[in-house]
Amino acid sequence: MQLILTANTEEAYIGWADIKKARSEFEIFVSTISSKKGSIVDSEKLLRYMEKIHQRDLLREKLRLKNCMLRGYKKKLEEQIREKKKMRGTVSELCLQELQVRNAQLQKESDEKRQELQQLQLTSRKMAQVLDSYRVNPS
């Protein structure tokens, strides 16, 4: 942002310097013409000078339009960057939510398997006790 302000300030100073220069040139030119009065060469010089000013104004307008276009393009790119950053945050949140759901599912499955294992261990102990009782009493 500071860079933009600096660039705009420099642009304004350059424009102001051009205006001062053009004003002094015009004053010198008008004072020269008014002292000679009515010369055809002077009127041609005036027309050339006015054309030169017109060309400078056209160039200035062209550069201003180009500058506006570039600023718009820059804003568009900055907006795209903001959107991408926002989407990254959203994607991260979505991924986190998906991982949390998957984690909950896996924990539930793990608990079920653990309970099944405990049930099998209990059944195995009971069977071992029954078999031990048959070994001790082979009736």
Legacy VTK file of the C-alpha trace (Angstrom):
# vtk DataFile Version 3.0
C-alpha trace
ASCII
DATASET POLYDATA
POINTS 139 float
0.000 0.000 0.000
2.889 2.317 0.846
4.377 1.602 -2.572
1.149 2.672 -4.308
1.030 5.913 -2.319
4.654 6.642 -3.161
4.017 5.956 -6.860
0.935 8.205 -6.853
2.864 10.989 -5.103
5.697 10.755 -7.636
3.167 10.787 -10.463
1.573 13.929 -9.033
4.960 15.658 -8.684
5.880 14.795 -12.267
2.511 16.082 -13.489
2.931 19.306 -11.503
6.440 19.826 -12.928
5.066 19.304 -16.457
2.337 21.872 -15.834
4.849 24.447 -14.535
7.124 23.834 -17.511
4.276 24.124 -20.027
3.036 27.312 -18.374
6.436 28.974 -18.488
6.947 27.889 -22.132
3.541 29.288 -23.053
4.184 32.585 -21.265
7.515 32.961 -23.072
5.898 32.078 -26.377
2.970 34.497 -25.906
5.262 37.321 -24.833
7.410 36.725 -27.944
4.361 36.734 -30.243
2.760 39.767 -28.644
5.955 41.768 -29.102
6.121 41.010 -32.870
2.391 41.420 -33.669
0.834 39.696 -36.633
3.620 37.601 -38.109
2.502 34.534 -40.144
5.488 32.566 -38.890
4.437 33.259 -35.322
0.920 31.980 -35.952
2.387 28.798 -37.467
4.591 28.458 -34.412
1.526 28.877 -32.230
-0.314 26.145 -34.155
2.682 23.796 -33.845
2.913 24.598 -30.148
-0.811 23.879 -29.677
-0.426 20.587 -31.591
2.518 19.664 -29.388
0.430 20.356 -26.289
-2.445 18.361 -27.751
-0.114 15.393 -28.418
1.201 15.614 -24.850
-2.362 15.659 -23.517
-3.247 12.612 -25.616
-0.199 10.773 -24.303
-1.055 11.755 -20.726
-4.628 10.512 -21.186
-3.377 7.276 -22.719
-1.046 6.716 -19.758
-3.813 7.571 -17.293
-6.140 5.013 -18.888
-3.391 2.414 -18.903
-2.689 3.173 -15.243
-6.392 2.792 -14.388
-6.516 -0.498 -16.272
-3.447 -1.799 -14.424
-4.899 -0.745 -11.069
-8.107 -2.614 -11.891
-6.104 -5.668 -12.911
-4.110 -5.428 -9.680
-7.309 -5.250 -7.617
-8.646 -8.279 -9.466
-5.476 -10.250 -8.736
-5.513 -9.204 -5.075
-9.145 -10.333 -4.825
-8.219 -13.689 -6.369
-5.412 -14.076 -3.834
-7.816 -13.268 -0.981
-10.302 -15.804 -2.334
-7.602 -18.477 -2.603
-6.474 -17.827 0.965
-10.079 -17.964 2.115
-10.611 -21.211 0.199
-7.473 -22.706 1.752
-8.889 -21.930 5.170
-12.244 -23.413 4.175
-10.611 -26.491 2.674
-8.565 -26.933 5.835
-11.727 -26.694 7.934
-13.483 -29.202 5.667
-10.542 -31.579 5.800
-10.422 -31.229 9.573
-14.137 -32.004 9.843
-13.759 -35.024 7.556
-10.826 -36.270 9.611
-12.785 -35.814 12.823
-15.721 -37.794 11.417
-13.399 -40.536 10.171
-11.621 -40.586 13.542
-14.945 -40.974 15.359
-15.924 -43.836 13.035
-12.608 -45.590 13.572
-12.804 -45.149 17.348
-16.308 -46.620 17.370
-15.114 -49.550 15.270
-12.098 -49.989 17.552
-14.338 -49.998 20.648
-16.580 -52.624 19.061
-13.573 -54.820 18.200
-12.190 -54.344 21.737
-15.510 -55.410 23.261
-15.660 -58.408 20.930
-12.111 -59.338 21.939
-12.969 -59.028 25.636
-16.039 -61.209 25.079
-13.920 -63.810 23.290
-11.316 -63.720 26.070
-14.050 -64.236 28.677
-15.486 -67.120 26.677
-11.996 -68.561 26.281
-11.402 -68.410 30.064
-14.701 -70.110 30.767
-13.891 -72.839 28.250
-10.446 -73.261 29.800
-12.060 -73.606 33.249
-14.531 -76.182 31.931
-11.723 -78.138 30.272
-9.627 -77.934 33.427
-12.555 -79.234 35.456
-12.861 -82.242 33.073
-9.155 -82.915 33.365
-9.295 -82.865 37.153
-12.473 -85.010 37.259
-12.304 -87.372 34.319
-15.617 -89.033 35.219
LINES 1 140
139 0 1 2 3 4 5 6 7 8 9 10 11 12 13 14 15 16 17 18 19 20 21 22 23 24 25 26 27 28 29 30 31 32 33 34 35 36 37 38 39 40 41 42 43 44 45 46 47 48 49 50 51 52 53 54 55 56 57 58 59 60 61 62 63 64 65 66 67 68 69 70 71 72 73 74 75 76 77 78 79 80 81 82 83 84 85 86 87 88 89 90 91 92 93 94 95 96 97 98 99 100 101 102 103 104 105 106 107 108 109 110 111 112 113 114 115 116 117 118 119 120 121 122 123 124 125 126 127 128 129 130 131 132 133 134 135 136 137 138
